Amino acid sequence: MLVARYVSGMDEPWTGDACGLVEVFRSGERHPVEELEATLAAIERSDLNAFSYLDGDRARELAAAADVDAPFGGVPLGIKELDQVEGWPDTHASAPLADRVASYTTTHVERVTGAGAVPVGLTTASEFGGVNLTRTVLNGVTRNPWDTSRTPGGSSGGSAAAVAGGLVALATGGDGGGSIRIPSGFTGLLGLKTTFGRIPRGPHYDVGALTVTVGGLTRSVRDTARWLDVAEGADRHDPLSLPRVGGWEAGLGSHLGELRGLRVAVVDDFAGAVVSPATAEVVRDAAGALVDDLGLRRVDVDVEIPSVGTAWSLANMAGAFAVLGDEWPACADQLTPEMRFACEWAAGRGLDFDALVRLEARRTALFEAMATLFGQTDLVVTSTNPDVAFAAEGPLPSVFGGREDSMANNGRLTIPSNLYGNPAISIPVGTVDGLPVGMQILTRHHAEALLLDAAWVVERERPWPLVAPVGTAR
């Protein structure tokens, strides 16, 4: 059973999941216009800084005409500001690009809004999606609804804050190095990074580093499954998009027999990450329960995942330089410290032919290591983040539960799946010091159904709060 902080009055947004809100709309108990007005009012008075742009007039028109028989009919939707919506700002969360306006809408957004979701505005993100902290020169600091002194993570931090903070039940996200899973883990949400190409990107698809997938941040497993039902499938604008599968929501719970007996490796220090002892303990406890519930077979693996932080950074910085164009280096003082450092670092290394050759060699080494890993096990269970959420203003931490490492440790658990392209999911499994802990499960390519059913079992056996509980620092 899901744990929702239900608000019966019409002056507060819905705090259950999106599928439940659609059911309420269909029953006539609540109207999409009422929900939208409550949403806009809540955003206005919120101290989370989850939205960078609102389009209330357009949202009101769409809510008034909403078809509640559609999959997400009438549900207010936050759209990550790294996505494009025609006529809305297209800033990449970067001050030098503050005046840019999108000339098109992405296929992903069109599919979700085509399924009835009502776009409210843009949710804040980290600059160019480059760091797991949502604090920019352009938009200021975004805060975690579980504790407003903490970050919701990044780059989809505003989406996470909005959904976990009870502002909207759905928001888009993108995951190029953990940017759906990391904020989901920090805010107690479900966050699925799909197989690369499962949900198409484009139009005007920039092949880039081949690391970014798109999807949603949601409060429940059925919301994520329904999201896949409406958003996945090949599109002519994305030559790397995968054929449609369908039946994600209808198939929930139908793969438990397939899961029984599968090999699972529970790894504290996946990819060499340093994880705080308290976080690791919560994840191990939840993993042990899941192994018993699903009848999994635990195995020990000894696979060294090569360090890929430098390769990932160089691959993704090329895209940032392409967007900044002639603005660089004159715009350096307008960038966040992390992006300025990354730009200077990448420019100093030189994105030349030799650098690209080394990058691809490291990526190939990772591919082989991950292939070996999934030859020895079917599932890998680890933490989503090395520790609970850190300070909202930053900087990125280098100490994790008293254990010292480097700032690169913040993405070690998530980046390998972006480079390899396999699916991974973050599931809320508990708290440390009152802050959420996410358990990450990785599996082989195209096996999202196994991850959804595993999450479905966790949700049933260890239900989580759908929004940050009343009484937290919000």
C-alpha positions in Angstrom: 0.0 0.0 0.0 1.3 3.4 -0.9 1.7 6.0 1.8 0.2 9.3 0.7 -0.2 12.5 2.7 -3.8 13.1 1.4 -5.1 16.6 1.5 -8.9 16.6 1.2 -9.3 20.3 0.6 -9.3 21.7 -2.9 -6.7 24.4 -2.1 -3.8 22.0 -1.9 -2.2 19.9 -4.7 -2.7 16.1 -4.8 -0.1 14.2 -2.7 -0.8 10.7 -4.0 0.6 9.3 -7.3 -0.4 10.5 -10.7 -2.4 7.4 -11.6 -4.5 8.0 -8.4 -5.1 11.6 -9.4 -6.4 10.5 -12.8 -8.8 8.1 -11.1 -10.1 11.0 -8.9 -10.6 13.1 -12.0 -12.5 10.3 -13.7 -14.7 9.9 -10.7 -15.6 13.6 -10.8 -14.4 14.1 -7.2 -11.9 16.7 -8.4 -11.5 18.6 -11.7 -8.1 19.3 -13.5 -8.7 23.1 -13.2 -9.1 22.8 -9.4 -5.9 20.8 -9.3 -4.0 23.2 -11.5 -5.0 26.3 -9.4 -3.9 24.5 -6.3 -0.7 23.6 -8.0 0.1 27.2 -9.2 -0.7 28.6 -5.7 1.5 26.0 -4.0 4.4 26.8 -6.4 4.0 30.5 -5.7 4.3 30.1 -2.0 6.9 27.3 -2.0 10.4 28.0 -0.8 11.9 25.1 -2.7 12.8 27.1 -5.9 11.7 24.1 -7.9 10.5 26.1 -11.0 12.4 28.5 -13.1 9.5 29.4 -15.5 5.7 29.1 -15.3 3.1 29.4 -18.1 -0.1 29.6 -16.1 -2.3 30.9 -18.9 -1.4 28.0 -21.2 -1.8 25.5 -18.4 -5.3 26.8 -17.5 -6.4 26.4 -21.1 -5.1 22.9 -21.2 -6.6 21.9 -17.8 -10.0 23.3 -18.8 -10.0 21.1 -21.9 -8.3 18.0 -20.4 -9.4 14.6 -21.5 -9.4 12.7 -18.2 -9.7 9.4 -20.1 -6.2 9.9 -21.3 -3.4 8.1 -19.4 -2.3 11.3 -17.6 -5.4 13.3 -18.4 -5.3 16.6 -16.4 -2.2 15.8 -14.3 0.0 18.9 -13.8 3.5 18.3 -15.2 6.9 19.9 -14.5 9.3 19.9 -17.4 13.0 20.0 -16.7 14.6 23.2 -18.1 17.1 21.2 -20.1 14.1 19.9 -22.2 12.7 22.1 -25.0 9.2 23.4 -25.2 8.4 25.6 -28.2 8.1 29.3 -27.1 9.5 28.6 -23.6 13.0 29.5 -22.4 15.8 27.3 -23.7 18.7 28.3 -21.4 20.4 25.0 -20.4 20.2 26.6 -16.9 23.1 28.9 -17.9 23.2 32.6 -17.5 25.0 33.4 -20.8 22.0 31.8 -22.6 19.3 33.5 -20.6 17.6 35.0 -23.6 17.3 31.9 -25.7 13.8 30.6 -26.6 13.0 27.1 -27.9 11.8 26.8 -31.4 10.5 23.2 -31.0 9.2 20.7 -28.5 10.9 17.4 -27.8 9.3 14.2 -28.8 9.5 13.0 -25.2 7.5 16.1 -24.0 5.0 15.8 -26.8 4.3 12.2 -26.0 3.7 12.9 -22.3 1.6 15.9 -22.9 -0.2 14.1 -25.7 -1.2 11.6 -23.0 -3.1 14.4 -21.2 -0.5 15.8 -18.8 -0.8 19.6 -18.4 2.6 21.3 -18.6 2.9 23.9 -15.9 6.4 25.2 -16.4 10.1 24.5 -16.3 11.8 22.9 -13.3 15.3 24.0 -12.3 18.3 22.0 -13.2 22.1 22.2 -12.8 23.9 24.1 -15.6 24.1 21.9 -18.7 23.2 19.0 -16.5 26.8 18.7 -15.4 26.7 18.2 -11.7 24.5 16.6 -9.0 23.7 19.9 -7.4 20.9 22.3 -8.5 22.4 25.7 -7.8 23.0 28.1 -10.7 23.9 31.7 -11.4 20.7 32.0 -13.5 18.2 30.5 -11.0 19.8 30.4 -7.6 19.5 27.5 -5.1 17.0 24.7 -5.3 16.1 22.9 -2.0 15.2 19.5 -0.8 11.7 19.2 0.6 12.9 16.8 3.2 15.2 19.4 4.6 15.5 22.8 2.9 19.1 23.2 4.0 20.0 20.2 1.7 20.1 19.8 -2.0 17.7 17.7 -4.0 20.6 16.7 -6.2 20.9 17.2 -9.9 20.7 17.7 -12.6 17.0 17.0 -12.4 16.9 18.7 -8.9 13.9 20.9 -9.6 11.9 18.1 -10.9 12.7 16.0 -7.8 11.9 18.9 -5.4 8.6 19.6 -7.2 7.4 16.0 -7.1 8.7 15.1 -3.6 7.6 18.5 -2.3 4.0 18.0 -3.2 3.8 20.6 -6.0 3.2 18.3 -9.0 2.8 14.6 -9.3 5.0 14.2 -12.4 8.0 15.8 -13.9 10.4 15.1 -16.7 14.1 14.3 -16.1 17.2 13.4 -18.0 19.9 11.0 -16.9 23.3 11.5 -18.4 25.4 10.5 -15.3 22.7 9.7 -12.7 20.6 12.8 -13.1 17.3 11.0 -12.6 18.5 8.4 -10.1 20.6 10.8 -7.9 17.9 13.3 -7.2 15.3 10.5 -6.8 17.6 8.9 -4.2 18.0 12.2 -2.3 14.3 13.0 -2.2 12.6 9.6 -1.8 11.2 9.1 -5.3 11.3 6.3 -7.9 13.8 7.0 -10.6 14.3 4.8 -13.7 17.2 5.2 -16.2 16.0 3.2 -19.1 18.1 1.4 -21.7 19.7 3.9 -24.0 17.2 4.7 -26.8 14.2 3.3 -25.0 12.6 6.8 -24.9 13.5 8.8 -28.1 15.4 12.1 -28.0 14.9 14.8 -30.6 14.0 16.4 -32.8 17.3 18.0 -33.7 18.9 15.0 -32.0 22.5 15.7 -31.0 24.2 12.3 -30.8 26.8 13.7 -28.5 28.4 11.5 -25.8 25.7 8.7 -26.1 25.1 8.8 -22.4 21.8 10.7 -21.9 18.4 9.0 -21.5 15.2 10.8 -20.7 12.3 9.8 -18.5 10.2 10.9 -15.5 10.6 11.3 -11.8 7.5 9.8 -10.1 6.1 8.8 -6.8 5.1 5.2 -7.6 6.0 2.2 -9.7 2.8 2.3 -11.7 3.4 6.0 -12.5 6.8 5.0 -14.0 5.3 2.1 -15.9 2.6 4.3 -17.3 5.2 6.9 -18.3 7.0 4.2 -20.3 3.7 3.2 -22.0 3.2 6.7 -23.3 6.8 7.8 -23.9 8.8 4.8 -25.3 9.1 3.6 -28.9 11.1 4.4 -32.0 10.9 7.8 -33.6 12.2 8.9 -37.0 14.0 11.9 -35.5 16.2 9.6 -33.3 18.1 7.0 -35.3 19.2 5.2 -32.1 15.7 4.9 -30.6 14.4 1.4 -29.9 11.2 -0.3 -31.1 8.1 0.0 -29.0 7.4 -2.8 -26.4 4.3 -1.6 -24.6 2.4 -3.2 -21.8 4.6 -1.9 -19.0 1.8 -1.0 -16.6 -0.4 -4.0 -17.4 2.6 -6.2 -16.9 3.5 -5.1 -13.4 4.0 -8.1 -11.2 4.0 -10.6 -14.1 7.8 -11.1 -14.1 8.2 -12.4 -10.6 8.6 -16.0 -11.8 11.4 -14.8 -14.2 13.1 -13.1 -11.3 13.0 -16.1 -9.0 16.4 -17.8 -9.0 18.2 -15.0 -10.8 21.7 -14.2 -9.7 22.2 -11.0 -7.7 25.3 -9.3 -6.4 25.0 -6.9 -3.5 28.0 -4.6 -3.8 28.7 -1.7 -1.3 31.6 -0.2 -3.3 30.4 -0.6 -6.9 32.8 1.0 -9.4 35.1 1.8 -6.5 32.7 4.2 -4.8 33.2 5.1 -1.2 29.8 4.8 0.6 29.0 6.0 4.0 28.5 3.1 6.5 25.0 4.2 7.5 23.8 4.4 3.9 25.4 1.0 3.1 23.7 -0.5 6.1 20.2 0.7 5.0 20.8 -0.6 1.5 22.1 -4.0 2.6 19.1 -4.5 4.8 16.7 -3.6 2.0 18.6 -5.8 -0.4 18.5 -8.7 1.9 14.7 -8.5 2.2 14.4 -8.2 -1.6 16.5 -11.3 -2.1 14.3 -13.2 0.2 11.0 -11.8 -1.3 12.0 -12.6 -4.9 13.9 -15.8 -4.3 17.1 -14.4 -5.8 20.4 -16.3 -5.6 23.2 -14.3 -4.1 26.6 -14.5 -5.8 30.0 -12.8 -5.2 31.6 -11.0 -8.1 35.1 -9.7 -8.5 34.9 -7.4 -11.5 37.0 -4.2 -11.5 35.0 -1.4 -13.1 37.5 1.1 -14.6 37.4 4.7 -13.6 35.4 6.5 -16.2 35.0 10.0 -14.6 37.4 11.7 -16.9 36.1 10.0 -20.0 32.5 10.9 -19.1 33.5 14.5 -18.4 35.3 15.0 -21.6 32.6 13.4 -23.7 29.9 15.5 -22.1 31.9 18.8 -22.1 32.0 18.7 -25.9 28.2 19.3 -25.9 28.5 22.2 -23.5 31.1 23.9 -25.6 29.0 23.4 -28.7 26.0 25.2 -27.0 28.1 28.0 -25.5 29.8 28.6 -28.9 31.3 32.0 -29.2 30.2 32.9 -25.7 33.2 31.0 -24.3 35.6 32.1 -22.8 34.1 35.6 -22.3 31.2 34.1 -20.4 33.3 32.3 -17.8 32.4 34.7 -14.9 28.7 34.0 -15.6 29.0 30.3 -15.1 28.6 28.3 -11.8 32.0 27.4 -10.2 31.6 23.8 -11.2 30.9 24.6 -14.9 33.6 27.2 -15.1 36.1 24.7 -13.7 34.9 22.0 -16.0 35.2 24.2 -19.1 38.6 25.4 -18.2 39.7 21.9 -17.4 38.4 20.5 -20.6 39.8 23.4 -22.7 43.1 22.9 -21.1 43.2 19.2 -21.9 42.2 19.9 -25.5 39.4 18.0 -27.2 41.7 16.9 -29.9 41.9 13.6 -31.9 44.2 12.0 -29.4 41.9 12.8 -26.5 39.0 11.3 -28.3 40.9 8.1 -29.0 41.8 7.8 -25.3 38.2 8.5 -24.4 36.9 5.7 -26.6 39.5 3.3 -25.3 38.3 3.9 -21.8 34.7 3.5 -22.8 35.5 0.2 -24.5 37.3 -1.0 -21.4 34.1 -0.2 -19.4 31.9 -2.0 -21.9 34.0 -5.1 -21.5 34.0 -4.9 -17.7 30.2 -4.4 -17.6 29.7 -7.3 -20.0 31.9 -9.5 -17.8 29.9 -8.4 -14.8 26.5 -9.3 -16.4 28.0 -12.6 -17.4 28.5 -13.4 -13.7 25.3 -12.0 -12.3 21.9 -10.8 -13.6 21.3 -8.0 -11.1 23.6 -5.7 -9.2 22.3 -4.0 -6.0 24.1 -1.0 -4.6 23.5 2.5 -3.2 22.2 5.2 -5.5 24.3 7.9 -3.8 27.4 7.5 -1.6 25.7 9.4 1.3 22.5 11.4 2.0 21.9 14.8 0.5 24.5 17.4 1.2 24.2 21.2 1.6 21.9 23.0 -0.9 24.5 25.7 -1.6 27.3 23.1 -2.1 30.1 22.5 -2.6 30.2 18.9 -3.7 31.3 16.8 -0.8 34.5 14.9 -0.5 33.8 13.2 2.8 31.1 10.5 3.0 30.1 9.3 6.4 33.5 10.2 7.7 35.3 8.5 4.9 37.4 10.8 2.7 37.6 10.6 -1.1 37.3 13.1 -3.9 34.4 15.0 -5.4 34.4 12.5 -8.3 33.0 10.0 -5.8 29.5 11.6 -6.1 28.8 10.0 -9.4 30.8 6.8 -9.3 27.8 4.6 -8.6 25.6 5.9 -11.4 27.9 6.9 -14.3 28.8 3.4 -15.5 25.3 2.7 -16.6 25.2 5.9 -18.6 28.3 5.0 -20.6 27.3 1.3 -21.0 23.6 2.1 -21.7 22.0 -0.5 -19.5 18.9 0.2 -17.3 19.1 1.1 -13.6 16.6 2.1 -11.1 16.6 4.0 -7.7 14.1 2.8 -5.2 13.4 4.5 -1.8 14.3 2.1 1.0 14.7 4.1 4.2 16.3 7.1 5.8 19.5 8.2 7.6 19.2 11.1 9.9 15.8 11.8 8.5 16.9 12.0 4.9 16.0 9.5 2.2 18.3 6.7 1.0 17.9 5.1 -2.5 18.8 1.6 -3.4 20.0 1.2 -7.0 19.5 -2.0 -9.0 21.3 -2.5 -12.3 20.5 -5.1 -14.9 21.3 -6.0 -18.5 20.1 -4.1 -21.5 16.4 -4.1 -22.4 15.3 -5.7 -19.0 13.5 -2.7 -17.5 10.5 -5.0 -16.7 12.6 -6.9 -14.2 13.6 -3.6 -12.4 9.9 -2.4 -12.3 8.8 -5.7 -10.8 11.6 -5.6 -8.2 10.6 -2.0 -7.3 6.9 -3.1 -7.3 7.8 -5.7 -4.6 9.7 -3.2 -2.5 6.9 -0.7 -2.8 4.4 -3.4 -1.6 6.6 -4.7 1.2 8.3 -1.5 2.3 6.0 1.4 1.3 7.6 4.8 1.1 6.1 8.3 1.7 5.0 9.7 -1.7 5.9 13.2 -0.6 8.2 14.6 2.1 6.4 14.1 5.3 4.6 16.9 7.1 6.9 18.3 9.8 10.1 18.1 7.7 12.0 21.4 7.1 10.2 22.6 4.0 
